[in-house]
């Protein structure tokens, strides 16, 4: 696992692109022209409940897990509460990144939000999941719906600064910006701080060293309400998080072999 971290850090462009996918989350609603898709083509498999719960909780720091609300996904309906929390934090596994206009069956990104993010950002994920579950929309229609809702002010930026933890020992997502639909499993625990309508120049960020804000590739420059300042966990911290999550990783690999993390460039 430590080799995976080292490999990622030696490929800063790939590392930053992988992180890019985590910094965007939203939902959908507004039909648009698109190719015909049968529900069976995009229906997700339900993860084992215990595995999904533990995987979702791994996004959070250990001290926040017991008091967090956990949402699990019913592929037939959308997200539902599996554990009612008390500290205002939520966690779940996103299975659809609307920006890519792509209904993958193997994308799993454990993510958490503080109370501000739970109120402003999670409803997008909920809507996207519900639309996909309905079988009535193509992935492109979902993307157009989300963009339309953002422009109309239905989806708003968080009301205050806050944080989204993505500290899971592994996640499976896109390794580039929307348009590049290649997917892979990776170990890259990181923090995301809400930075609506900001870009990398605003913070003097450097995607190769330290925190940065990904490019606005969907809404346009300084028009993204769900931008984030992304800060990778330190090397020692990341190694410890991955070590602590080794049993979970074994369970995930036993469930689906594609969770095995491969070194970059292999």
C-alpha positions in Angstrom: 0.0 0.0 0.0 2.8 2.4 0.9 4.2 1.8 -2.6 1.0 3.0 -4.0 1.3 6.3 -2.2 4.9 6.8 -3.3 4.0 6.0 -6.9 1.2 8.5 -6.9 3.4 11.2 -5.4 6.0 10.5 -8.1 3.3 11.2 -10.7 1.9 14.5 -9.5 -0.2 15.1 -12.6 -1.9 11.7 -12.2 -2.3 12.3 -8.5 -3.9 15.7 -8.9 -6.2 14.4 -11.7 -7.3 11.6 -9.5 -8.1 14.0 -6.7 -10.1 16.2 -9.1 -12.8 13.6 -9.3 -13.3 13.7 -5.6 -13.9 17.4 -5.5 -17.1 17.4 -7.3 -20.4 16.2 -6.2 -23.9 17.1 -7.2 -27.2 15.7 -8.7 -29.6 15.9 -11.5 -33.0 16.6 -13.0 -34.1 17.9 -16.5 -34.4 15.7 -19.6 -32.2 16.4 -22.6 -31.5 14.6 -25.8 -29.3 11.5 -25.3 -28.9 8.0 -26.5 -31.4 5.3 -25.4 -30.3 3.5 -22.2 -32.2 0.6 -20.7 -32.4 0.5 -16.9 -30.6 -2.9 -16.9 -27.6 -1.2 -18.6 -26.9 1.1 -15.7 -28.4 -0.7 -12.6 -26.0 -0.8 -9.7 -25.3 -3.8 -7.6 -26.1 -3.5 -3.9 -23.0 -3.8 -1.7 -23.2 -6.0 1.4 -24.6 -3.8 4.1 -21.8 -4.3 6.7 -19.1 -3.7 4.1 -20.8 -0.6 2.6 -21.3 0.9 6.1 -17.7 0.3 7.2 -16.4 1.5 3.8 -18.4 4.7 4.1 -17.3 5.4 7.7 -13.6 5.0 6.6 -13.9 8.4 4.9 -14.1 10.0 8.3 -11.4 10.4 11.0 -11.9 7.7 13.6 -13.1 10.1 16.3 -16.0 11.2 14.2 -17.3 7.8 13.0 -19.4 6.7 16.0 -21.5 9.9 16.0 -21.9 10.2 12.2 -25.0 9.6 10.1 -24.3 6.8 7.6 -26.2 6.7 4.3 -26.3 3.5 2.3 -27.5 3.1 -1.3 -30.5 1.1 -2.4 -30.0 0.8 -6.2 -33.7 0.6 -6.7 -34.5 3.9 -4.8 -31.4 5.9 -3.7 -29.8 6.7 -0.4 -31.3 5.8 3.0 -30.2 6.3 6.6 -28.6 3.2 8.0 -27.1 4.8 11.1 -28.6 8.0 12.7 -25.8 10.2 14.0 -25.5 12.9 16.6 -22.5 15.1 15.5 -23.8 16.5 12.3 -21.3 14.7 10.0 -22.5 12.3 7.3 -20.8 9.7 5.2 -21.7 7.6 2.2 -20.3 6.1 -0.9 -20.9 7.9 -4.1 -21.5 5.6 -7.0 -22.1 8.2 -9.7 -20.0 11.3 -10.7 -22.5 13.3 -12.7 -19.8 15.5 -14.3 -18.6 12.6 -16.4 -22.0 11.8 -17.9 -21.1 8.2 -17.4 -23.0 5.5 -15.5 -20.2 3.3 -14.2 -21.0 0.2 -12.2 -17.6 0.0 -10.5 -17.1 3.5 -9.2 -17.0 3.8 -5.4 -15.9 6.9 -3.6 -16.3 7.1 0.2 -17.0 10.7 1.1 -18.1 12.6 4.2 -19.5 16.1 4.8 -19.7 18.4 7.9 -23.1 19.9 8.6 -22.7 22.7 6.0 -21.8 20.2 3.3 -24.5 17.8 4.4 -27.1 20.6 3.9 -25.9 22.1 0.6 -24.0 19.4 -1.3 -25.4 16.0 -0.3 -28.9 16.8 -1.8 -27.2 16.8 -5.2 -25.9 13.3 -4.6 -29.3 12.2 -3.4 -31.0 13.5 -6.5 -28.5 12.0 -8.8 -28.9 8.6 -7.1 -32.6 8.8 -7.3 -32.6 9.7 -11.0 -30.2 6.9 -11.8 -32.3 4.4 -9.8 -35.4 5.4 -11.7 -34.0 4.3 -15.0 -35.7 7.3 -16.7 -32.6 9.3 -17.5 -29.4 8.8 -19.4 -26.1 9.9 -17.8 -25.9 12.9 -20.1 -29.4 14.0 -19.1 -28.5 13.8 -15.5 -25.4 16.0 -16.1 -27.5 18.6 -17.9 -30.1 18.6 -15.2 -27.6 19.2 -12.5 -26.0 22.1 -14.4 -29.5 23.6 -15.0 -30.3 23.4 -11.3 -27.1 25.1 -10.4 -27.7 27.9 -12.8 -31.3 28.3 -11.5 -30.0 28.5 -7.9 -31.8 25.3 -6.8 -28.4 23.9 -5.7 -26.4 26.4 -3.7 -22.9 26.6 -2.4 -22.3 25.8 1.3 -23.2 28.7 3.6 -19.9 28.7 5.4 -16.4 27.3 5.2 -16.1 23.6 6.0 -14.5 20.3 5.3 -15.1 17.1 3.5 -13.0 14.2 4.7 -12.0 11.5 2.1 -9.6 9.4 4.2 -10.6 5.9 3.1 -7.7 3.4 2.5 -8.9 3.0 -1.1 -11.3 4.5 -3.6 -12.2 3.7 -7.1 -12.7 6.6 -9.5 -11.7 8.4 -12.6 -8.0 9.3 -13.1 -8.7 12.5 -15.1 -11.1 15.4 -15.8 -14.5 14.9 -17.3 -14.1 13.5 -20.8 -11.5 11.0 -19.6 -13.6 8.0 -18.5 -10.7 5.7 -17.5 -11.2 4.4 -13.9 -8.8 2.9 -11.4 -8.5 2.0 -7.7 -6.2 4.2 -5.7 -5.0 5.0 -2.2 -4.9 8.7 -1.6 -6.5 9.9 1.7 -7.1 13.7 1.5 -9.0 16.6 2.8 -11.3 18.9 0.9 -12.2 22.4 2.1 -15.1 24.2 0.5 -14.0 26.9 -1.9 -17.0 28.0 -3.9 -16.4 30.1 -7.0 -12.6 30.1 -6.4 -9.8 28.9 -8.6 -6.2 27.8 -8.1 -4.8 31.3 -8.7 -6.8 32.6 -5.7 -4.8 30.5 -3.3 -1.5 30.3 -5.2 -2.0 26.6 -5.3 0.3 24.1 -6.8 -1.1 20.7 -7.7 2.4 19.2 -7.5 3.1 20.5 -4.0 0.6 21.1 -1.3 -3.0 22.3 -1.6 -4.7 23.2 -4.9 -8.1 23.8 -6.5 -8.9 21.8 -9.6 -9.7 23.5 -12.8 -13.3 24.3 -13.5 -14.0 22.0 -16.4 -17.8 21.8 -16.2 -19.4 25.0 -15.0 -16.6 27.3 -16.2 -14.0 29.5 -14.5 -15.2 30.8 -11.1 -18.7 29.4 -11.7 -18.4 26.2 -9.7 -20.3 26.3 -6.3 -18.8 23.0 -5.2 -15.1 23.7 -5.7 -12.7 22.5 -3.1 -9.2 23.2 -1.8 -7.7 19.8 -1.9 -5.0 18.9 0.6 -3.5 15.4 0.5 -2.8 13.7 3.8 0.8 13.8 4.8 2.9 10.8 3.8 3.1 9.3 7.3 -0.6 10.0 8.1 -1.7 8.5 4.8 0.4 5.4 5.5 -1.1 5.0 8.9 -4.7 5.4 7.6 -4.0 2.8 5.0 -2.4 0.5 7.5 -5.4 0.9 9.9 -7.8 0.1 7.0 -5.9 -3.0 5.8 -8.6 -5.4 7.1 -11.3 -3.3 5.3 -9.2 -3.4 2.1 -9.0 -7.2 2.3 -12.8 -7.4 2.6 -13.2 -5.1 -0.3 -10.8 -7.1 -2.5 -12.6 -10.4 -1.5 -15.8 -8.7 -2.6 -14.4 -7.3 -5.9 -10.9 -8.0 -7.1 -10.6 -4.6 -8.8 -10.1 -2.9 -5.4 -6.5 -4.1 -5.4 -4.4 -1.0 -5.8 -1.9 -1.1 -8.6 1.1 1.1 -8.8 0.9 4.0 -11.2 2.0 3.3 -14.7 1.3 -0.5 -14.4 
